[in-house]
Amino acid sequence: MNIDLLKLKTALSDDIAVQFVLKLRLINYRFLPKNNFKIVSKHFKNNLKTLKQGLISPLKFNNALTNIIQENGRLYKEPWFYGFEYEYRNQKLVDIELQDISKYIIGKKILDFGCGSGEISNVLSQQNKKVTLIDITDHRTDPNKKLNFIKSYDSSIIPLDDKSIDTSLVFSVLHHNNSTIIKKLILELKRITKKRIIIKEDIYNIDMIQNKEKLKNDVFLQEFCTLSLKSQLNVIILSDFISNLIIQNNTQIDFPFNFFDDISWRKLFSEFDLQLKLVYLDGMRRDESDYYGSCHIYYIIDVL
Ligand SMILES: C[S@@+](CC[C@H](N)C(=O)[O-])C[C@H]1O[C@@H](n2cnc3c(N)ncnc32)[C@H](O)[C@@H]1O
């Protein structure tokens, strides 16, 4: 696991971002039994405090990191916490994602690049799609082990033939890679995809986006937009760290925190002659009562 410590330290030093992320990350646990909510709340706050206290020296910071990874492992093994997270990530989240984007998926041959647990592919395969899952690490949960999985050994290469896929899904993957690899991956996606690429990312600086329907009913997104751009970036950095490391205890993933703002993503796509068909800002509100831990956007791209 490689972490861009400078970016993480900068984010941890931004009190506005830390407070915003804590509020956003804790809201969905409010329906847990009171005692369990208290445990999660204390855990998140203590983890961030311990890391912040470690900022004074590299050795202290590394020790703090090692300790919190062990502690998070313990919380993740608690059946009530694991059950809560499993239900959200493998059931609710996938339903919401597919509600949002299934109308943009074209064709039968689907690539789930950086598939993680593989849950979205599981649902798509039940809808008769021919899914291919690729990841550098096999994080698949049991029921998804039957799906067609290819382990990737080079993070900048997609081991598939030219134009062998109709729609490629790339959900929350690119920011875990450095900029050179991101560019190579976009070229690879263009090479192997016949029709469409759908990229989901955490986003900041959303001024350019024309359709901001989501802003109306999304109080967190409204507040997020009032933060400075630096704090917005720090929010998504901290949120990514909390989600992958503190909540899911995923130590097999890199954290270069390579988040771009909306303008930079658009520039990158046009650099590679990719036609942006639609930008769907999903924001922070995921349903009536709950929120994502970050600000989400989907770039729906046509490959010509
Ligand atoms: C945050 S998880 C997202 C998983 C899944 N796409 C989802 O939305 O739930 C990121 C996944 O991308 C994978 N990944 C990151 N960079 C990759 C690369 N260059 N090639 C293949 N997989 C990659 C990681 O191993 C991890 O499983």
The ligand as an ORCA input file, in Angstrom:
! r2SCAN-3c Opt
* xyz 0 1
  C     -12.344      1.833     -4.557
  S     -12.268      0.313     -5.335
  C     -13.722      0.366     -6.340
  C     -14.270     -0.998     -6.649
  C     -15.524     -1.020     -7.527
  N     -15.253     -0.537     -8.860
  C     -16.629     -0.230     -6.874
  O     -17.071      0.781     -7.431
  O     -17.071     -0.647     -5.807
  C     -10.987      0.495     -6.530
  C     -10.619     -0.824     -7.197
  O      -9.832     -0.548     -8.352
  C      -8.751     -1.459     -8.398
  N      -7.692     -0.811     -9.206
  C      -7.093      0.375     -8.973
  N      -6.203      0.657     -9.947
  C      -6.271     -0.360    -10.841
  C      -5.594     -0.645    -12.078
  N      -4.678      0.199    -12.572
  N      -5.895     -1.791    -12.728
  C      -6.818     -2.642    -12.239
  N      -7.488     -2.431    -11.072
  C      -7.229     -1.300    -10.380
  C      -8.393     -1.691     -6.939
  O      -7.666     -2.878     -6.743
  C      -9.788     -1.724     -6.297
  O     -10.352     -2.996     -6.288
*
